[in-house]
Amino acid sequence: MKQKLICYRIAQWAVVLLCAIALKLYYSNANANQLRWILAPTAMFVELISGIAFEFESYAGYLSRDRSFLIAPSCAGVNFLITAFLMLSVRKLLKERLQNNVWGFIPAAALIAYLVTLVANTIRIVLALQLGRLPENSWLNSQELHRVEGIFVYSGFLLLLFVVSEKMSAGKTSGLLRESFFPLLVYYTTTLGIPLANGGYRQGADFWQHSVFVLLIPLLLILPFAVLCWLRKHVDADSDIETKISEAI
């Protein structure tokens, strides 16, 4: 029985990892026509929010009518989709002991990751459209600003997805701050670990500059979350003390 459970667990890990690898390989060679399943709804949501009309250009992407902005395959957000899927699935595998529950959760995790990717990508592109209208500043050029905004949105949504999923599954937030470093680990693995393994360091200074942004921005996002958790912990502790004093009296 124990050996059977181990085989089930290995099979589940294999399915999750193979799904992520297969999607990554597909995305690395896909053109805009092959990515319309994610580019089309993204462009539609961006149109609804920004009021800017987009038209599909074969093998290029969705181009704004004034031809100033292109939602290209690189803007599809598939890497974030893979990261979100891995975070949800791996977290479930690490926590869930009933193998049958995990089998049903894998497609659910894929659907949730897809929907969250559409929302995150839409907000990222809408912000990029707004930031593109700002004048250049001495701190960041347009490319660096676009990079910072993308990392901020994606890592922020990944952390939010983790917090919401943990709250829904556990119904409590104890230890949530400590556990919130798990999505960071997944994020760092997919955004830095995989590129490093593929020789991304050969790009030189550009890769290392990007790596610094990827490392620091998610940590800055956790800081206010850490402060809120610390304040909540102390408020709860004070209320417990007051309750005990009132009961003693």
C-alpha positions in Angstrom: 0.0 0.0 0.0 2.8 2.4 0.9 4.6 1.6 -2.3 1.4 2.3 -4.3 1.1 5.7 -2.6 4.7 6.5 -3.4 4.1 5.6 -7.1 1.0 7.8 -7.1 3.0 10.7 -5.6 5.8 10.3 -8.2 3.2 10.2 -11.0 1.6 13.4 -9.8 4.9 15.2 -9.5 5.8 14.0 -13.0 2.5 15.2 -14.5 2.9 18.7 -13.0 6.5 19.1 -14.1 5.8 17.7 -17.6 2.9 20.1 -18.0 5.1 23.0 -17.1 8.0 21.9 -19.3 5.7 21.2 -22.2 4.1 24.6 -22.0 7.5 26.3 -21.7 8.8 24.5 -24.8 5.6 25.3 -26.7 5.8 29.0 -25.8 9.5 29.3 -26.7 8.7 28.4 -30.3 5.2 29.8 -30.6 4.2 32.8 -32.7 1.3 35.2 -32.2 -1.1 33.0 -34.3 -0.4 30.1 -32.0 -0.8 32.2 -28.8 -4.2 33.7 -29.6 -5.8 31.6 -26.9 -4.1 34.0 -24.4 -3.4 37.1 -26.5 -7.0 37.5 -27.7 -8.7 37.7 -24.3 -5.8 39.9 -23.0 -6.3 42.3 -25.8 -10.1 42.4 -25.3 -9.7 43.2 -21.6 -7.1 45.9 -22.3 -9.5 47.4 -24.8 -12.3 47.4 -22.2 -10.2 49.1 -19.6 -8.1 51.5 -21.6 -10.5 52.3 -24.4 -7.7 51.7 -27.0 -8.7 49.5 -29.9 -6.4 46.7 -31.0 -6.4 44.7 -34.2 -4.7 41.4 -34.8 -1.7 41.4 -37.1 -0.8 37.8 -38.2 2.4 36.5 -36.7 2.9 39.8 -34.9 0.2 40.2 -32.3 -2.5 42.7 -31.4 -1.5 46.2 -32.6 -3.2 49.4 -31.4 -5.0 51.3 -34.2 -2.6 54.2 -33.8 0.2 51.6 -34.2 2.0 52.8 -31.1 1.7 49.6 -29.0 1.9 45.9 -29.8 0.7 43.1 -27.6 3.3 40.6 -28.9 4.0 37.0 -27.9 6.5 38.3 -25.4 3.6 40.1 -23.7 1.5 36.9 -23.4 2.4 36.2 -19.8 2.9 32.5 -20.4 5.9 32.4 -18.1 3.7 33.9 -15.3 1.0 31.3 -16.1 3.6 28.5 -15.7 4.9 30.0 -12.4 1.3 30.3 -11.0 0.5 26.8 -12.0 3.6 25.4 -10.4 3.1 27.4 -7.2 -0.5 26.1 -6.8 0.2 22.5 -7.8 3.5 22.1 -5.9 1.9 23.6 -2.8 -1.0 21.2 -3.1 1.4 18.2 -3.5 3.4 19.3 -0.4 0.4 19.7 1.8 -2.2 17.1 0.5 -1.9 13.5 1.6 -4.9 12.2 -0.3 -3.6 11.5 -3.8 -7.0 11.5 -5.4 -7.6 15.1 -4.3 -4.4 16.1 -6.1 -5.4 14.6 -9.4 -8.5 16.7 -9.5 -6.7 19.8 -8.4 -4.1 19.8 -11.2 -6.5 20.8 -14.0 -8.2 23.2 -11.6 -4.8 24.8 -10.9 -4.2 25.2 -14.6 -7.5 27.0 -15.0 -7.0 29.2 -12.0 -3.5 30.1 -13.3 -4.8 30.9 -16.7 -7.6 33.3 -15.4 -5.2 35.0 -12.9 -2.7 35.4 -15.8 -5.3 37.2 -17.9 -6.1 39.6 -15.0 -2.4 40.2 -14.2 -1.4 40.6 -17.8 -4.3 43.0 -18.5 -3.3 45.3 -15.6 0.4 45.1 -16.5 -0.3 46.2 -20.1 -2.8 48.9 -19.1 -0.1 50.3 -16.7 2.5 50.1 -19.4 0.2 52.1 -21.7 -0.1 54.8 -19.1 3.6 54.8 -18.2 4.5 55.1 -21.9 2.9 58.5 -21.9 5.2 59.8 -19.1 8.3 61.8 -19.9 11.7 60.2 -19.5 13.3 60.5 -16.0 16.8 60.4 -14.8 16.3 57.3 -12.6 14.9 54.8 -15.1 14.7 54.8 -18.9 11.5 53.5 -20.6 12.9 49.9 -20.9 13.9 49.7 -17.3 10.6 51.2 -16.2 8.7 48.7 -18.2 10.8 45.9 -16.6 10.2 47.1 -13.1 6.5 47.5 -13.7 6.2 43.9 -15.1 8.1 42.4 -12.2 6.1 44.4 -9.7 2.7 43.3 -11.2 3.6 39.6 -11.7 5.3 39.1 -8.3 2.5 41.0 -6.6 -0.2 38.9 -8.2 1.7 35.7 -7.4 1.9 36.7 -3.8 -1.8 37.7 -3.8 -2.8 34.4 -5.4 -0.8 32.5 -2.7 -2.4 34.4 0.2 -5.9 33.9 -1.2 -5.4 30.2 -1.9 -3.9 29.6 1.6 -6.8 31.5 3.2 -9.4 29.5 1.2 -7.8 26.1 1.9 -6.7 26.6 5.5 -9.2 29.2 6.7 -6.5 30.8 8.8 -3.4 33.0 8.3 -1.1 31.8 11.1 2.4 31.4 9.8 1.4 33.0 6.5 4.2 35.4 6.5 6.8 32.7 6.9 5.1 30.6 4.2 4.8 33.5 1.8 8.5 32.9 0.9 7.3 29.8 -0.9 5.9 31.7 -3.9 9.1 33.8 -4.0 11.1 30.6 -4.2 8.9 29.4 -7.1 9.1 32.8 -8.8 12.9 33.0 -8.4 13.2 29.4 -9.8 11.3 30.2 -13.0 12.6 33.7 -13.6 16.2 33.3 -12.6 17.0 29.6 -12.1 15.8 28.4 -15.5 17.4 31.3 -17.4 20.7 30.6 -15.6 20.5 26.9 -16.4 19.9 27.9 -20.1 23.0 30.1 -20.1 21.3 33.4 -19.6 24.4 34.7 -17.9 26.1 34.9 -21.3 24.0 38.1 -22.0 26.4 39.9 -19.6 25.4 43.0 -17.8 21.8 43.1 -19.0 21.1 39.7 -17.5 22.6 40.6 -14.1 20.8 44.0 -14.0 17.6 42.2 -14.7 18.4 39.7 -12.0 18.9 42.5 -9.4 15.4 43.8 -10.2 13.9 40.3 -10.0 15.5 39.7 -6.6 14.7 43.0 -4.9 11.3 44.0 -6.1 9.4 40.9 -4.7 11.2 41.4 -1.4 10.0 45.0 -1.3 6.5 43.8 -1.9 6.6 41.5 1.2 7.8 44.3 3.5 4.3 45.9 3.9 2.8 42.4 4.2 5.3 41.7 7.0 4.5 44.9 8.8 0.7 44.1 8.6 1.3 40.6 10.0 3.5 42.0 12.8 0.9 44.6 13.7 -1.9 42.1 13.6 0.1 39.7 15.8 0.6 42.4 18.5 -3.0 43.6 18.3 -4.2 40.0 18.9 -1.7 39.6 21.7 -2.9 42.8 23.4 -6.6 41.8 23.0 -5.8 38.4 24.6 -4.1 40.1 27.5 -7.1 42.4 28.0 -9.5 39.4 27.9 -7.5 37.6 30.5 -7.4 40.7 32.8 -11.1 41.2 32.4 -11.8 37.5 33.2 -9.5 37.7 36.3 -11.4 40.7 37.5 
